[in-house]
């Protein structure tokens, strides 16, 4: 097995990683009764999930979106990245957000779900 083969096997596309982080954020930030068990996990696990979602949001906004802002996927990265950043705070400590953002939790999570579907369907079609 050559070095190129190993790199191809070990490398995940960033779209897949971003979609996974969006789903992770949705699972941990939602307050639906179906996902109540996630809210009962130990604080370090929830904080780790919030950290991963935050890092994904930073990568989307500050690296990808800033380099591709004139393209469709650059704008999609900016929108989804900002939503990931908001979601990470919703997971970590929602009291740090303004009241208007806390009240719009459902809208933020719905928009993040739409972004995850956009990424996921696009990846599936590739």
VOGU-3710 file (C-alpha; in Angstrom, 3 decimals, decimal comma):
1> xxxxxxxxxx> 0,000/0,000/0,000  1,516/3,311/-1,084  1,538/6,548/0,891  -1,154/7,999/-1,407  -3,400/5,007/-0,691  -2,973/5,488/3,064  -3,738/9,214/2,807  -6,868/8,455/0,776  -8,101/5,941/3,362  -7,364/8,134/6,404
11> xxxxxxxxxx> -8,658/11,400/4,985  -12,283/12,380/5,509  -13,793/15,145/3,391  -14,436/18,314/5,393  -18,063/18,367/4,225  -18,639/15,079/6,002  -16,951/16,347/9,143  -18,964/19,586/9,086  -22,226/17,688/8,570  -21,369/15,390/11,476
21> xxxxxxxxxx> -20,641/18,392/13,707  -23,962/19,966/12,717  -25,816/16,781/13,648  -23,845/16,561/16,906  -24,808/20,143/17,727  -28,453/19,486/16,918  -28,550/16,403/19,128  -26,987/18,134/22,130  -28,800/21,485/21,788  -32,333/20,218/21,200
31> xxxxxxxxxx> -34,752/20,016/24,088  -37,004/17,381/22,524  -38,049/14,651/24,979  -36,623/12,005/22,639  -33,104/13,334/23,276  -33,407/13,975/27,040  -30,747/11,357/27,773  -28,112/13,576/26,114  -28,930/16,382/28,548  -28,237/14,018/31,444
41> xxxxxxxxxx> -24,727/13,123/30,285  -21,850/14,327/32,476  -20,867/17,970/32,024  -17,408/17,179/30,555  -19,036/15,186/27,733  -21,488/17,991/26,954  -18,669/20,545/27,100  -16,587/18,415/24,736  -19,488/18,304/22,286  -19,860/22,101/22,606
51> xxxxxxxxxx> -16,121/22,492/21,965  -16,221/20,346/18,840  -19,222/22,265/17,509  -17,450/25,552/18,318  -14,279/24,495/16,494  -16,308/23,406/13,471  -18,058/26,785/13,463  -14,741/28,626/13,690  -13,300/26,619/10,816  -16,370/27,261/8,673
61> xxxxxxxxxx> -16,513/31,014/9,358  -12,887/32,034/9,717  -11,176/29,691/7,276  -13,474/28,391/4,567  -16,057/31,175/4,302  -13,494/33,976/4,322  -11,631/32,349/1,427  -14,713/31,541/-0,664  -17,194/34,289/0,184  -18,125/34,934/-3,438
71> xxxxxxxxxx> -19,128/31,300/-4,019  -22,273/29,430/-2,976  -20,409/27,103/-0,606  -18,576/30,033/0,956  -21,874/31,676/1,872  -23,231/28,304/3,044  -20,127/27,898/5,224  -20,620/31,379/6,684  -24,269/30,753/7,549  -23,720/27,242/8,908
81> xxxxxxxxxx> -20,598/28,372/10,780  -22,439/31,179/12,552  -25,230/28,756/13,421  -22,665/26,270/14,754  -21,130/28,985/16,937  -24,538/29,915/18,352  -25,371/26,247/18,893  -22,113/25,642/20,758  -23,058/28,381/23,241  -26,572/26,933/23,503
91> xxxxxxxxxx> -24,964/23,624/24,520  -22,322/25,088/26,838  -24,227/27,839/28,675  -27,305/29,416/27,068  -27,432/32,125/29,768  -24,445/33,785/28,084  -26,553/34,599/25,037  -28,899/37,568/24,733  -32,519/36,802/25,598  -33,625/37,247/21,995
101> xxxxxxxxxx> -31,235/34,486/20,862  -32,330/32,181/23,678  -35,958/32,669/22,648  -35,067/31,872/19,045  -33,440/28,526/19,905  -35,941/26,619/17,758  -35,293/28,861/14,741  -31,507/28,551/15,123  -31,723/24,769/15,376  -34,144/24,556/12,447
111> xxxxxxxxxx> -31,779/26,595/10,269  -28,879/24,394/11,371  -30,952/21,330/10,449  -31,545/22,844/6,999  -27,784/23,408/6,593  -27,049/19,844/7,690  -29,582/18,555/5,155  -28,047/20,729/2,424  -24,569/19,403/3,166  -25,743/15,808/3,661
121> xxxxxx> -27,850/15,600/0,504  -25,071/17,181/-1,535  -22,513/14,712/-0,172  -24,897/11,804/-0,835  -25,339/12,904/-4,457  -21,587/13,049/-5,042
//
